[in-house]
Amino acid sequence: MQKQAVHSFHIPVMGLGFTIDTPIKVAHFGISSVISIVEDGLVEHMRKHYFETNNLPYVPITEKEADYRAKRITAYLNLVHHLVQQKTTSLKEEAFLPGTNLTKYFELLPDDSALKKLYHQMLFTNDRPVKEERQSLLRNEVCAGAIDVNIMSKLDRINYAKDGTALPKEHSDALAALRGYANSQVCSSIIFSAGYNPSLYAYAESFSDFYPNESGYIKKKIILKVSDYRSAVTQGKMLAKKGLWISEFRIESGLNCGGHAFATEGLLLGPILENFKLNRDALSKELLTMCNQALIAKGKHPFSTSPSLQITVQGGIGTSVENKFLIDYYSTSSTGWGSPFLLVPEATNVDEETLQSLATATPLDYYISNASPLGVPFNNFRKSSSEKQRLERIAKGKPGSPCHRKFLASNTEFTEQPICTASRQYQSLKIDQLKEQGLQSNEFETRYNEITEKACLCTGLSASALINNNITPSHKINTVAICPGPNLAYFSGIFSLKQMVDHIYGRTNILNTVERPNLFVNELSLYVTYLKKEIDKNLEVLNNNKIRYLKNFQANLLEGIQYYKKLASIAQPEATKMVENMQLELQKWETAITCLLIPKAVTPV
């Protein structure tokens, strides 16, 4: 049975490779983190690396094996589980002396935790038998952080046999990844992100580990990453009707986050959290009724008591005051700190060149791009080696990338089997098509830039882990794509794990000197900028549906500002600290939003 988490923060998934082995690095300190299991090639490379560095006999799982993708994921997760358990056991056996991992474990804990208080009592106890008794109690309470995994639900490419025939659906990328996780030894959570996939959700019904046993324990839990309450309700009910309990809704800011940016319709983080706060109990009861009915119908054990339904939040958090406010005021159980941990080599895989670039970056180096082949806004970094390579290829007249892994291959405009819009093949075909249209030079340049802005993410987002660990894949990799959130602009330098954790808990401050509004105002500014761009790019092609969307977006932003104004008047100390000096910022953005001119709806003839 899993013990309760000892930390009130977690490290979210970042890219394909940046957190691929983070549990091995930090789980024995009680810190939970998330692995991406999308790239089975990277997973297999990392499995080989850790087998060899730990002097274990490595047997490769090649692409010639049946169901190799799922088998690779299972084998790697089993290895991670083994190494984490091994490191946790070793930690427990250490002495309570300065510099040991056992001492570090307790020093990293939040100051208000019961374990931290017991640790301090032990330190200042002179009575030897009492001291030893407390040390024994502390050792028994040591537990590893969770080895959670993430699947982007919509990344579900159909795979093909060597003769070109499509393999059965269960061999698609997402379903095979789910099977790989379900067959592993880990007791943790799988996070479904980036939208609804009915095939994936239905396939989860096939595995017993996702169902409660007679005591209500679930070996493998389900977390839904959502950006608004409506999405949580809709997807939560879909899974509950299958007898699958959602153990956590992980709320992520639509724009103030790393990786892909899934903008809501102007719904801001504060009002979204308020909605969860007010409706969580009612939602939990409704989902439990549906879930138990489905479990009984399937002949499985229903819940005899209400299972936990946690709410967590991530995206743009930068100070201990923000961290504490989100936990205390909105009753969240954990906060996600992603991008800042890219500056912590003890926790994440960032190669030296990229690490130094991040450590010395300016706010202008971070921007939302259209680089993703998924067609979703993507947080990008101007100083990445991948971006430099993309521009060099364009300058040489050879835009696009070789497409080795094909996880984002979804375009069938020119080919029968899907290809990736970042590939050299697609961009060459698309540019040839563009040349035949006889466009004016400025229009041609705009369209050309739209085509060539797409970048290879399959290789780019996994490259850092390979470079950092001196792993050489079959195809040459020497450039790194990275996708930090805009919040990283307020952190400069390279930090130890202790420095970052101490910052989260308010024991130190590692922010740089760049002026930083709080996370609510930062997110608001990103949404206003996004709305301006949406209005500008759609002026020539606006229809009534688009006009309604833009007006609803604008109205939601204004409604969110009114919510923050009320929040600023709350007398509670944590709210006062959180929203101080917000009023002037809110007024400025309210004026800016009101001044945005959205055309009136077209009157039908």
Secondary structure, 3 states (H helix, E strand, C coil): CCCCCCCCEEECCCCCCCCCCHHHHHHHHCCEEEEECCCHHHHHHHHHHHHHHCCCCCCCCCCCCCCHHHHHHHHHHHHHHHHHHHHHHHHHCCCCCCCCHHHHHHHHCCCCCHHHHHHHHHHCCCCHHHHHHHHHHHHHHCCCCCEEEEEECCCCCCCECCCCCECCHHHCHHHHHHHHHHCCCCCCEEEEECCCCHHHHHHHCCCHHHCCCCCCCCCCEEEEEECCHHHHHHHHHHHHCCCCCEEEEEEECCCCCCCECCCCCCCCHHHHHHHHHHHHHHHHHHHHHHHHHHHHHCCCCCCCCCCCCEEEEECCCCCHHHHHHHHHHHCCCEEECCHHHHHCCCCCCCCHHHHHHHHCCCHHHEEEECCCCCCCCEEEECCCHHHHHHHHHHHCCCCCECCCCCCCCCECCCCCCCECCCEHHHHHHHHHHHHCCCCCHHHHHHHHHHHHCCCCCCCHHHHHHHHHCCCCCCCCCCCCCCCCCHHHHHECCCCCHHHHHHHHCCCCCCECCCCCCCHHHHHHHHHHHHHHHHHHHHCCCCCHHHHHHHHHHHHHHHHHHHHHHHHHCCCCHHHHHHHCCHHHHHHHHHHHHHCCCCCCCCCCC
